[in-house]
Amino acid sequence: MAFDYDKYIRPGKLPHIWCPGCGHGIVMKGLIRAMDTLGLKKENTAIVSGIGCASRLPGYIDCCTLHTAHGRAAAFATGVKLAKPEMNVILCGGDGDGTAIGGNHFIHACRRNIDMTYIIMNNYIYGMTGGQFSPATPTGHKASTTPYGNPDPCFDIAKLAIGAGATFVARGTAFHANQIDKLIVEAIQHKGFSVVEILDDCPTTYGRRNKYKSVIEMMNRLKEVAVPVKAAEKMTAEQLQGKILTGVLYKEEKPEYTAEYAKVIERAQAK
Amino acid sequence: MSKKVAFLQGNEAAAHGALYAGCNFFGGYPITPSTEVAEVMSVELPKIGGKFVQMEDEIGAMAAILGASLAGSKVLTSTSGPGLSLKQELIGYGCIAEIPCVVYNVMRGGPSTGMPTGPSQSDVMAAKWGTHGDHPAICLVPASVQETYEEVIRAFNLSEKYRTPVMVMPDEIVAHMRERIVFPEQGEVEVVSRKSPSVSPEQYKPYDTSFGDVPPLASFGSGYKFHVTGLNKMQDGFPTTKAEIVQAEEERQVRKVEANADDIVTFEEYQLDDADVVVIAYGSTSRSARYAVNAAREQGLKAGMFRIKTFWPFPDKQIKALAGKVKGFIVPEMNLGMCANEVERCAQGKAPIHGIFRVDGEPINPDQILDKMKEVK
């Protein structure tokens, strides 16, 4: 029997705003399957986002949903989680929202290792505002504000998360739809701050400026560049040239923030 | 039983006032001259099982308290000028999404870094116009340590009652002076909590105006699922661009405060009965004004003071009424005429306004006010 997504979708809130060919819907379905696998209670789950196309995701899912200001999802979510540690808190948003205007909140959420899962849909562009370059736009690529090619170096978002102290970091792609829910399940199960970067496509504002003839071509590119971490172990540096690792990239056990704060309360009350 | 008495700084009193009001979540970022609030909260909150978080920046602190408030906490942040500028974006979010929270802002010299340890009263307009768009504003301006304690409690009450951010803005002198404070007993001062929904989760809408201009607010994690956004929204919390809904919602958000000005606006009338020269003052400046009024009375001048305790909503009605009776207003303030402009708007040309404006980091002393009184003919 086909999976019943309607159990999680808010009645009357579809169709979504995403363009034909955009991968955000694939990610949303992955998140829904992950929630279902884990049996998360909708009323005990907060989904928090910032601003941008990807940040519209929470509005479609029947949970406690918080569509905040540009870049601020991680900081709002920190307040929700610390106030009610028993809630499941999931963040979602795009590359510009999360790593430019929200970059500071992002790295500090990683550092605190607070038990939340951040799904970053990386389509290399500010889509909602019409295709300006983001910190994830590859050098040399075209955006509406880099008409001569992007002079900026770009972030490797997964590496940024690992460097900042996130204790679970995974990467998937919108092409590998069946892997998305598995990565999200593992991320949510992990006790600490987990980041799932999903390489996504924006045919409307990125693809057409960068010589992708179709959505299929963009999806094929995701298929071609992705190399699972296990497969990569057997590959030479030459073979890995231009490839992007996918799967669980990093995992470690470290004290979790709300649990540590519970100890602060214990110490304060013991005095 | 004798009441508990202490010798406290304004900022410390603010923190204790918040705790009395039921504050159980503080999100902050260090900034002079308000940091003592954060320090006291970091000590006291975990003792009662509350949460203290020092965020990565001022914006993050504002975001964290809004998130925590939606999860059912009573929340506070403290800051000063530059921090207030940074928080403005999310103060607007709190206004449109109608999330109770208290922002305690100590007024120091500005703009920008200005004079971090110098007193000022130049954030009073930022309290109303700092965030973009039309929105309600409530701002309290205490003048003593005791009053700071009491006004922080009132700020929590107003914030919960009207479901909107409330600011408490002492100037640096009030925030850092030490005075005797008498603590009220538990239950002696009213503590208000937000209206919770009376309907089932299935029927709940976060902006349901059938319950009035201030709809009940459920908490995340209490069985109620709902959507919150910074976009213009419908009663169910979802975004809309429908002209008539946006117009009605914007008007309601402002009306819920403006129409209740009589419930919110507080002031002190000092020697006003026969006064023909009236000083309009607030914060520490009102302490110099009181001294000047007393000195003027001794010299036979009919002087009085209208002390503003609630800066927003502005006491329009009271000042309009006074304007018809007096020879002139004197408005001393540690800025270049922010309150004076409001007084001028209210006076509608019926009384001249004499300003004493200082932005040099020094307090306005009574002699300056007394000299000005003598100029009013």
Interface residues (C-beta under 8 A of the other chain):
Chain A: R10 K13 K42 E43 N44 A46 V48 P58 G59 D62 C63 C64 T65 L66 H67 T68 A69 R72 A75 F76 A77 T78 G79 V80 K81 L82 A83 K84 E86 M87 N104 H105 I107 H108 Y261 V264 I265 R267 A268 Q269 K271
Chain B: F25 G27 V43 P46 K47 G49 K51 V53 M55 E56 D57 I59 G60 A61 A63 A64 I65 L66 G67 A68 S69 L70 A71 G72 S73 V75 E89 L90 Y93 P201 F220 G221 G223 Y224 K225 F226 H227 V228 T229 G230 L231 F238 P239
